[in-house]
Amino acid sequence: MLHSANHIGNSIFALVFSAIGLSMLIAVLLSIRKSKSVQQWPSTTGTITESTTFGSFQQSGKDRMWIEEPKLSYTYFVGGQEYVGHNIRITETDTASKQAAEDKIAPYPMGKDVTVFYNPKSPDDSVLEKQLDTTTLLMLGIGGSIFLVVGILIFLNASKF
């Protein structure tokens, strides 16, 4: 009976691990797909209305870590309607330091006129830069692959018993 419970526990653990990996890989593929469509998005002029950083504690198990993030807002008009955007790129890398967050918003001071790329099918979907954050995608892709492979190996190992 104990042997069967361990097998079920290992199988569930393997499934969860694999699902996490698969989710990460799907996120990478969706980001790449969206990046290709963003290259075709039209642009308009916008204005930076907020450019600052804010910090908060993030809980991870027993550890608490201070995370500093950029906070950016810009307004732009499409078809006579005003929209507010917050995205610099399609994918963003989280920052831990105030300096890293400030570096992200440095090119976008308050009041600056900027080029805004918007989704013509959904104009409230916008970015300031068309490039993908390849560091984030690489980390997600490698991490997702590791989770998926480890999950499969655990499952295969559990099914031997």
Secondary structure, 3 states (H helix, E strand, C coil): CHHHHHHHHHHHHHHHHHHHHHHHHHHHHHHHHHHHHHCCCCEEEEEEEEEEEEEEEEEECCEEEEEEEEEEEEEEEECCEEEEECCCCCCCCCCCCHHHHHHHHCCCCCCCEEEEEEECCEEEEEECCCCCCHHHHHHHHHHHHHHHHHHHHHHHHHHCC
